[in-house]
Amino acid sequence: MMQDLPPYLTTRELADLIRVKERKVYDLAAAGEVPHSRATGKLLFPRDAVLAWIDRAGDAADEGHERPAVVLGSHDLLLEWALRESGCGLASLFDGSLDGIERLARKEGVAAGVHVPDMEDEDWNIEAVSSQFAFKSVVLIEWAKRHRGFIVPSGNPARIKTVADLAGKRLARRQQAAGTHVLLQKLVAAAGNNLEAAIVDGPTVRDEREAAQAVFGGDADVAFGLESAARQSRLDFVPVCTERFDLVVLRREYFEPAFQKLLAFARSEAFANKAEQLGGYDISDLGKVHFNGY
């Protein structure tokens, strides 16, 4: 792993890393083309800056190959609507936060919607994005905060109020690449008492709308979903948490007309009205930067 390299590389270590002779490394340093410093007359190369330099070189070599104009990642009702109504020209392929991160790294799109809880604290998305894009020219911006909880039939006949109440209930499951799955696994593990084994598997659903429809159609007793999806299907909603849904986007693509058009629309009155109509959204920090790669 590149992150296992020492914080500062020697000339030989850098030459081995980029597979050139040491003489070439000295030439690159003399020309100011590679990040470096001198300590007691010895050339040292900061690992993180060097890895970012390598990645930028790869991006420059790939500039002639355009990425598909697609927003990947997690399904969001408000984002889905905005992509269509803004006329930005961006398509969508929503199949989970982790799937979106992987596809973005494989250059299959220009941005990805994510809502993955950090394992070590109460933040969102930073760990998942930085682990994949620490040395990439990406930016993580907030789209909205969303109310997530239990989608249940009208009247909540099973009296589901907490995670522990999922025992013995048919749960609409999400794919493993979904941020919803990651979050629920974290909550179930925290509840203890072997709760996972007591939950009955319902159908596997791939987005927020399908999750609500599984409950509406009687195929599941409960789904772990968004308030907006529950409202659309006229179902009851039991709030559990407020999550942050962000967009990770290549910095170069951020300034392209398509993405700028989407952001401009997201600041419009029509967008604010739609967020209020759907319910369960807080868009007050839309556009706030939460992570900047190199």
ABEGO torsion letter per residue (X at the ends): XAAABBABBBAAAAAAAAGBBAAAAAAAAAAGABBBBBBGGBBBBBAAAAAAAAAAAAAAAAAABBBBBBBBEBBBAAAAAAAAAAGAGBBBBBAEAAAAAAAAAAGABABBBBBBBBAABABBGAAAAAAAAAABBBBBBBABBBBBBBBBBBGGAAGBABAAAABGBBBBBBBAABAAAAAAAAAAAAAEGGAAAABBBBBBBABAAAAAAAAAAGABABBBBBAAAAAAAGBBBBBABBBBBBBBBBAAAAABAAAAAAAAAAABAAAAAAAAAAEGBBAAABGBBABBBX
